Amino acid sequence: MSVAGLGRGGVACLAAGVVAATLLQIGCSEQGHGDLYRAERAYWEASRMEAALRMQRATPPTQEETRRVLDAFQRVVDAKGDEAGRDTAMAHAIGRIKAHAERGKVRVHQMRGEDAEVIRVLDGARKRYPWDLDLTLRLHADLAAVLRARGDLDACVRLYQEMASTLPARRPDGRPVGAVQDAPLLAADLLREMGRQEEAAAELDRAEVYYRTIVQENPDDAASALAWVQLGSVEGHRGKYAKAAEHLERARRTRGVGDMEPRVLLVLGTLQQEGERNPAAAARTFAEMAERFPTDPLASAARIRQADCLGVLGRTDEALSALSSVKAAFPADAERCAEAEALGAAILSRAGRWPEALARYRSLMTDYRTSPFAIRAPLEIASHYRQIGEESTARATLQRALEDYEQLRRERPGAGVLRLVEESAARALILLEEWKAAAERLLSLPATFPRDPRNPAALTEAARIYAERLGDRERAAQILEELAATYPSSPLAEAARREVERLRRP
């Protein structure tokens, strides 16, 4: 559960769940024990205060109101009963309540916009409860999400490296600790994202040693099966696709692979599709996965990828059949159904069956109007009309799209949908060559979504529009200076500084 994602009433329910969990863990006969009772009551009261704050809709809470809630959670953190050396069920139960109180502090600091305090609290809390691995992992995940949102990718890399070196990769029963085993690859991905290819390659070398050590410790358990999958990912990143496929096949032969086999097949098919560029082999692998594990949550993803491969091969009707099976098997998964509808439209368009493609796009925009695929659909339609020379129809489509985006904005959707609406509106304005309006729309994004990691890219594009389309090099330089100052750890910050120097050269 995200520390920032609790809605109205959710905080109070969390409080009840935490208290109930502690009672189950130590036994109801201990309910009246003084230290535990006081911690429970203090946490319940703090959570009630937080829930009351979140239900205030007319005006945002004041600093004084949020400070009172922070103080209430701090009283839980300061409670007695889990002092060092007390390795007892009671001490651990109190410790879990304290950990949830620290997450409560994080939510309130986020409400106050205090990122530094959020990081300080999480960085301390993640090391305080080593006897509860799942709780420790949750705190690490919270911290990683905050660091990524701030654009502090170096700190995130260090966090992933520390996780791999200090937390266990497998549980006592041989099951993998997925978040820990994923950490080395996530660190390498971030280094690559920052353009530091040599460091990313060195991180992959360390990851290979790490995964081989896991395999050597117990070659037959589930943790080793996952390690073989991750060794395949290492070789895939290096471009050694045949070696990667060997590792994935080795994962399938591992005795402990169990319910991980669908994931192994999905990764193998993706490797064949994107690495080896062999859509025929990939389509067969995805089909095998979906047919052998039809109820697995990944089966819908396999069918969609199978359809994509069949579309590339020109087997349009087979691709559409695979997509129909997604909607039939997973009707309640609106996002997957929307993705299937969008891919079907794209495949039909590539096959020259535009009337059918247009019908699918319109169905998508009606049935799944707040999905990312529906929001982008008008841009796809306009691009098609522009490609075939129907400029007036393309412009009319874009104008209608801007009206639809404005309507969606008035409906106040969630932050993720609203961000995509704003970006799509900017894209529509660019296609209409309304350069000033497009640049200003992009510049408004950081204020509306201050923690979104895509903000540097939006500022970079706005600066490019000012420099290249509006001829205002000084305004472009100012935007890039703001980018470098606001997001100093972003991979785009250094490029922005160099571009400022270029723009201001006589």
N, C-alpha and C positions, 0 to 999 in steps of 0.2 A: 504494500500500500504506500502510495506517495505521501510524504509528510505534508504536501501542499494540496492534496486532492480531496480533502474531506468536505462534504457539503453540509447543508443544514441538517442538524440532528446526528450527523455522522460522528462528531466528536464525542457526544454523549454515549452513543452506542459503543465507540471504542473504549471509553472508560469502563462501561459495564463489562465488556469482553475481557479487558485486562484484569479486572478484579476477579471475575469468574475463573479465569485461567489460573490465577495464583491460588485460589482455593482448591481447585482440582489438583494442582501440583503438590500441595502440602497436606491436603486432607481437611475436610470441613471441621474436624474436631479442634483445629488450631485457630478457628476464625476469631476467637476472642483474644488472642495473644496481643499484648499491648503494642509492640513495635509495628507489627503487621497491620493491626487495626488502624493505628494512627496514619500510617503511610497510605492505606486504602482510602480513608476518609479525606485526607489532604488531596490525593489525586482526583478523587471524585469531585471535590469542590472546585479544584482548578479547572477540570474539564467542563464542569457546568458553567463556569465563568467564561471560558473560551467559546463554548457553544452559544452563549448569550451574545457575545460580541459578534460572532459570525451571522447571527440572525438580525443584526441591525442593518437594515437595507437603506433607510432614508439618508443617513449620513455616515461617513467612515468613522471608525472609533478614534478617539483622541489618544494622544501619547500617554496621558495619565491613565486612561482606561486600560490600555494595553500593558502599561507598566504594572498595574495591579495584578493582571493575569500572569505576567512573568514572575512576579514575586510569589504568587501562589504556587506555580510550578517549582520555583526554587526551593520553597519550603519542603516539597516532596523530595527533591534531590538531596536536601540537607538532613533528611530523616535518619534516625538511628536504626541499627539492626543488621546492617550488612558490612560491618567493619572488617578490615583485612584479618584473615585467619579464621573467620567464622564460615567454614565451608559446609554449610548445612542447608537443608531444604528451605528452612525459614529465611535464612539470609539471602538465598538466591531468589526467593519469591519477592522479597523486599527490593532486591536489586533490579528485578524485571520491572517493577512498578516505577522505580527511579529512572530506568532507561526510557520508558514511555513518557515520563515527565520531561526528560531532556528533549525528546522529539516534540513534545508540546511546546517547549521553549523555542525550538526551531521554527515551528509554525507561526508563533507570535512574532518572532524576529523577522520572518519573511513578510508578515503583515505590515511591519514597521519599515520595511525596506533596508534592514540592517544586515547586509550580506556578510560583512566581516564577522559579526556575532554568530550568524548561522554557521559559518565555517569553524569558528572557535569552539562552539558547543559540540558540533558533530565530531570534530577532530579529537576532542577529549573523550567523548562518550564511546567512540568506536573501540577504544582500548580498555574500557573499564569493566567489560562483562565477558571475559574470555571463556567462562564456563557455559555460556549459551551461544553456540556457533551461529544459529539462525538469526538471533538478535544482532550479533556482531556483524553478520553479512548485511543485514538490513541497514544498519548504520553506515557501513562502508558504501552501500549503494546510494543512500541519501547524499552522502558527501560527494561522491563521484558526479551525481546529477547536478548538484549545485556548482561544482567546479566547472563542469562542461558548460552550463548555462552562463556562467560568468566569462567564459572564454579563457579560463586559466588552465590551458591544456598541459603545461609543464607540471603543474601540481597534480593534475589528474594522472599523468604518466607515473609520477613518483608514487602515488597512491596504489596504482595497479601493481607496480613493481614490489611494493611493500606487502601487498596482499599475497602475492605468489611466494614471497620468501618467509612469511610469518604465519600464514593460516594453512590448515590442512587441506590437501587436495582430495582426500577420500575420507569417508565416514568409517566408523569401526566395522560396519557390515559390508564394506567394499563399494558402496555407492559413491559416485563422484560428488564433489562439492563444485557444482558447475560454475558458480560465480568466481571461484578461486582459479579453477583450471582455465577459464576464459581470460583471466587477467593479463597474462603475457601477450596474447594476441591483441587484446585491446590496447595495450601500451604501444605495440608496434604500429597498429592502425593510426593512433594519434600522432606518432612521430612522422609517419608518412603523410598524414593530413597537414602537418606543419611544414612539409617540404624538406624534412631532415632525413634524406634517404639512407645515408650511411649509418646513422644511429638506428633507423628502423631495421636495417639489415642486421646490425649487431644484436638488436633486441630479438629478432627471429632466431639468431644463432643460440641465444640464451634460452629461448622458448623451446627449441629442439632438445637441448640438454635436459630441460625441466620435464618435458613430456616423456622422454626416453627413461628418465629416472622413475617416473610413475609406473611405466610398463615393467621395468625390471623388478620393482618391489613386489608386484603380484600380477603376472601376465594374464590371468584369466578373469579378473573381476570387472565390474561395470566401469570403475574409474579408468582402468586400462583401455577399455573399449572407447571411451570418450577421448583418452589421450591419443589413440591411433587416429581418430577423426581429426583431432587438432594438429597432429603431425602432417596429415593430409593438407590441412589449411596452410601450414608453414610452407610446404612444397608448392602449393598453389600460388602463394604470394611470390615465390621465387620463379614462377613460370615453369616449374618442372611438373607438368601435368601427369605424365605417365607414372612418375614416382608417387604423386599425390593419390592417384587412383589405386596404386598398390596398397598404400596405407589404409585407404577406405575399405578395400576388400579385406584387409587384415582385421579391421574393426568388426566387420560382419562375421568373421570366423571366431571372434573372441567369445568364449563361453558366456561371459556376463553381459553381452550386448543387449539382450532382453528387449524391453520396449524402446530402446534407443535406435533399433534398426530402421524405423521409418525416417528418422533424422539422417542416418548414415546414407540411405538411398537418396534423400533429397539433396544432400551435399554432393554426392557423387554425380547426380544428374546436373546440378548447377555447374560443377566442374566441367562436365562434358559440353554443356551449353555455352558457357562464358569463357572457359579456358581453352579447351580443345577446339571450340567452334565446330562441334559435331552435333547438329540439331537432331539428326536421325537417331544416334545412340542415346542422346539425352531424352528424346521423346519416349524411347523404349524403357529407360530407367524410371522416368516419372510415371509411366503407365503401370509398371510393375509395382511401384510403391503404392499407388492409389488403389490398385486391384487387390493387393495383399492386405492392405491396412485401410479399408474404406471408411472406418469410423474414427481413425486417428485425426486429431486436430490439424495435422500437416497435410492431410489428403487433399484438401481444397487447394492448397498452394501447389501441390504436385500437379493437379489437373490443370491449373492455370498455366503453369510453366510448360506442361505437355502441349497445351493448345498453342502457346507462343511458338514452340518449336515446329509444330505442324503447319502453322501459318507461314513461317519462314520457308518451309519446304513446298509451299503452294498447295497443301492439302487442306483447303479452306473448310470444306464441309466436315471433315474429321475434327478439325480444330473447334468448329462451332458445336459439334456434338460433345466434345470434352467439356466445353464451357457450360453447356446445358446441364451436364451432370453435376456441376458445382451448385447451380441454383436449385436443382432437385434434391441433392443430398444435404445441403446446408442452407435452407431457406431463411433461417433465423440470423445468419451471419451477414448482416447488411453490407458490411465493408467488402467482404469477399464477393458477394453477389454484384456489387457495384463495380468491382475490379473486373469481374468476368464480363459484364456488359460492356465496359469501356474497351477491353481487349478485343471483344468480338467486333465492335465498331471499327477499331483500328485495322483488324485483319480483313474485314470486308472492304474497307477503303483501299487498302493495298492491293486487293484482288480486283479492283475496278468495279465493285458493286456498291456504288455510292448511295443510291436510294435506300438500300437495306442498312448501310452504315449510318445514314442520317436518322433513320427510324430508331436505331439503337441508341444513338446519342440523345435523341429527344426523350426516349423512354428512361434513359439514365437520369436526365435532368429533371424528370417528373417524379420518378420513384425513389431516387436517392439524392435529393437536391442539396443536402449538406455534406455529401461525401466529397473527398478531394477530387475524385474522378469526374463527378458531375460539375463541380466548380470550374474545372479546367476544360470541360467539354466545349463551351462556346469558342474558346481559343483554337481548339482543334478544327472545329467547323469553319471558322473564319480563315484559318491557314489553308484549308482545302480549297475554298472558293478563290482565294488569292492565287494559289498555284495554277488553277485552270483559267485564270484571267477574268473572273467575275468580281471585279474590284468593288462595285457598288453593293453587291450582296455581302461581300466580306465586311465592308464598313457598317452596313446595317446590322449585321450579326454582332459586331463589336459594340455598337451603340446600345443594342438591346442587352448585351451582357453587362455593360456598365449599369444599366437600370436595375438588372437583377441583382448585381452585387450590392447596390445601394439598398435594395429591399432586404437582402440578407443582413446587412449591417444594422438596419433598424430593428431586426428581430433579435438582436443581441445574442448571437450564438456563442459557444465556448471559445476560449482564446485560440485553440488550434485551428478551428474553422475560420475565425475572424482574421487570423494572420494570413491564411491562404486566400481569403476573399480580397484582402488589401493587396497582396502580391499579384493576384490575377487581374485586379483592376489596373494596377500599374503596368502590367504586361499588355493589357488591352489598349491603354493610352499610348504605349510605345508603338504598337502596331498601327494605331491611328495617326502616329507621328505628332501627337500632342506632347511635345518634349518637356515643356515647362511643367505641365500638370503631372506628367509621369515622374519627373525628378522630385517634385515636391511630395508626391505620394510616397515614394521610396524613403525620403528624408523623414517622413512622419512615423515610420515604423519603430525606430528605437525608443521614441517617447511613449508609444502605445504598448510596446512589448520590450521593456528595458532589459529583460534577462534572456532574450532569445539569441541563441548562438549564430543565427543567420543575419544579424544586424550589420556586421562588417561588410558582408557581401552586398547588402542593400545600399549601404553608403558608397561602396566602390562603384556600383552601377550608376548611382545618382551623380557622382563626380564625373564619370565618363560621359554622361549625357551633357552636363554643363560644359565640359571641355570640348567635346567633339561635335555636338549638335547645336548648342547654344552659343559657342564661341566665348564663354566666360571662364577663362583659365584661372583667374584669381578665386572665383567662387568654388571651382573644382578643388583648388589647393586648400581652401579653408575647410571644405568637407573632409578631405583626406587627413588634414591635421587633427580634426575632431576625432576621426576614426582611430588614429594612432594614439591619441591621448586617452580616449575612453576605453579602448580595447587593446592595451599594450601587448598582451600575450597572444593575440590573434595571429594566425599565420599570414593574414593580409596586412598587418601593421607595418612590417618592415618594407613591403612593396609600396605601401602608401607613402612612407617617408621618402623613398627614392623618387616616386612620382611627383611629390611636392617640389623636390629640387628641380626636376626636369621642367615642370610647368612654370617655374619662376625664373628659369634661365632667360637672359635677355635674348 
